[in-house]
Amino acid sequence: MIDHLSLGTRHYADAVAFYSRVLAPLGLQLLRDTGSEAAFGTPERWCFFLYPVPADEAVAARGAHVAFGAPDRIAVAATHEVALAAAARDIFTPRTRPDISETYFGAMFHDLDGHRIEVLTNA
C-alpha cells in the first residue's frame, strides 16, 4: 500500500496554489508550506507533497500518473472543473468507464507541469 506521493514542480508557488484549490473538493488541504516542501492531506494523514525542481530537470515521466480517490461523482466533477479553471489541460471529462469497471466514474487532466492527474470514484 502506498503511504504518500511526492511530485516535483518547476512552478512551485503556482503549483502550491493550484493544488490548494484542486484538492479542496476532495477534502485535502495545504498543511505546511516551507518554500521547499508543500504537504497536503488531512490533519490525520499527510499524503501528497510538492517539491521545487530546477527548470532544466524533468518532472513528468511518460506514462506515469497520479490518481486521487473521491467520495462521490460530485467531488470528481468539482475537482475537474476547478482544475480546468486553474489552467489544467483536460485529458478526459468526468464520465463512466465500463472498460475499467461497472462503477468507475472519473476524469483526468494535466497539471501545470504536465503530470497526469486522475480523480475517480467507484461509489
C-alpha positions as CSV (number, residue, x, y, z in Angstrom):
1,M,0.0,0.0,0.0
2,I,1.3,3.5,-0.9
3,D,1.5,5.8,2.1
4,H,2.2,9.1,0.3
5,L,3.3,10.6,-3.0
6,S,5.7,13.4,-3.9
7,L,5.8,15.3,-7.2
8,G,8.4,17.7,-8.5
9,T,7.4,21.1,-9.9
10,R,9.2,23.8,-11.9
11,H,6.4,26.2,-10.8
12,Y,6.5,25.7,-7.1
13,A,4.4,28.7,-5.9
14,D,1.9,28.3,-8.7
15,A,1.7,24.5,-8.1
16,V,1.0,25.0,-4.4
17,A,-1.8,27.5,-5.2
18,F,-3.1,25.1,-7.9
19,Y,-3.3,22.0,-5.7
20,S,-4.7,24.0,-2.8
21,R,-7.7,24.8,-5.0
22,V,-7.9,21.5,-6.9
23,L,-7.6,19.2,-3.8
24,A,-10.2,21.1,-1.7
25,P,-13.3,19.3,-3.2
26,L,-11.6,16.0,-2.1
27,G,-11.3,17.2,1.5
28,L,-7.5,17.7,1.2
29,Q,-5.8,20.9,2.3
30,L,-2.4,22.5,2.4
31,L,-1.0,21.6,5.8
32,R,2.6,23.0,5.5
33,D,4.5,25.1,3.0
34,T,8.1,25.7,3.8
35,G,9.1,27.0,0.4
36,S,11.0,23.8,-0.3
37,E,8.2,21.4,0.5
38,A,4.4,21.7,0.5
39,A,2.4,19.0,2.3
40,F,-1.3,18.3,1.6
41,G,-3.8,15.9,3.2
42,T,-5.9,15.9,6.3
43,P,-4.6,16.7,9.8
44,E,-4.6,12.9,10.4
45,R,-3.0,11.9,7.2
46,W,-0.4,13.8,5.1
47,C,-0.4,12.1,1.8
48,F,0.7,14.4,-1.1
49,F,3.8,16.6,-1.3
50,L,5.3,19.0,-3.8
51,Y,9.0,19.9,-4.2
52,P,10.7,22.5,-6.4
53,V,12.7,21.2,-9.2
54,P,15.2,23.2,-11.3
55,A,13.9,24.4,-14.7
56,D,16.3,22.1,-16.6
57,E,15.3,18.9,-14.8
58,A,12.4,16.6,-15.9
59,V,9.4,16.4,-13.7
60,A,6.8,14.3,-15.5
61,A,7.6,10.8,-16.7
62,R,5.8,9.4,-19.7
63,G,3.0,7.0,-18.8
64,A,3.0,7.9,-15.1
65,H,0.0,9.4,-13.4
66,V,-1.4,10.1,-10.0
67,A,-5.0,9.0,-9.1
68,F,-6.9,10.6,-6.3
69,G,-10.0,8.9,-4.8
70,A,-13.1,11.0,-4.5
71,P,-16.1,10.3,-2.2
72,D,-18.6,10.7,-5.0
73,R,-19.3,11.8,-8.5
74,I,-20.0,15.4,-7.4
75,A,-16.5,15.7,-6.0
76,V,-15.0,14.2,-9.2
77,A,-16.8,16.8,-11.3
78,A,-16.0,19.6,-8.9
79,T,-12.3,18.7,-8.8
80,H,-12.1,18.6,-12.6
81,E,-13.9,21.9,-13.0
82,V,-11.6,23.6,-10.5
83,A,-8.5,22.2,-12.2
84,L,-9.5,23.4,-15.6
85,A,-10.3,26.8,-14.2
86,A,-6.8,26.9,-12.7
87,A,-5.1,26.2,-16.0
88,A,-5.0,22.4,-16.1
89,R,-5.3,20.8,-19.6
90,D,-8.1,18.3,-20.0
91,I,-7.4,14.7,-20.9
92,F,-10.9,13.4,-20.3
93,T,-14.0,14.9,-18.7
94,P,-15.9,13.3,-15.9
95,R,-17.6,10.1,-17.2
96,T,-18.2,6.4,-16.6
97,R,-15.7,3.9,-17.9
98,P,-17.2,0.5,-18.2
99,D,-14.0,-0.7,-19.8
100,I,-12.4,-0.1,-16.4
101,S,-15.2,-1.2,-14.1
102,E,-19.0,-1.0,-13.9
103,T,-18.8,1.5,-11.0
104,Y,-15.9,3.7,-12.2
105,F,-16.6,7.4,-12.7
106,G,-13.6,9.7,-13.2
107,A,-11.7,12.5,-15.0
108,M,-8.1,13.2,-15.9
109,F,-6.1,16.3,-16.6
110,H,-2.5,17.6,-16.9
111,D,-1.4,19.8,-14.1
112,L,0.9,22.9,-14.6
113,D,4.0,20.7,-15.0
114,G,2.4,18.1,-17.3
115,H,1.7,15.4,-14.6
116,R,-1.3,13.3,-15.5
117,I,-3.8,13.6,-12.6
118,E,-6.8,11.4,-12.3
119,V,-9.7,11.8,-9.9
120,L,-12.2,8.9,-9.5
121,T,-14.8,7.2,-7.5
122,N,-16.3,3.8,-7.5
123,A,-19.3,4.9,-5.5
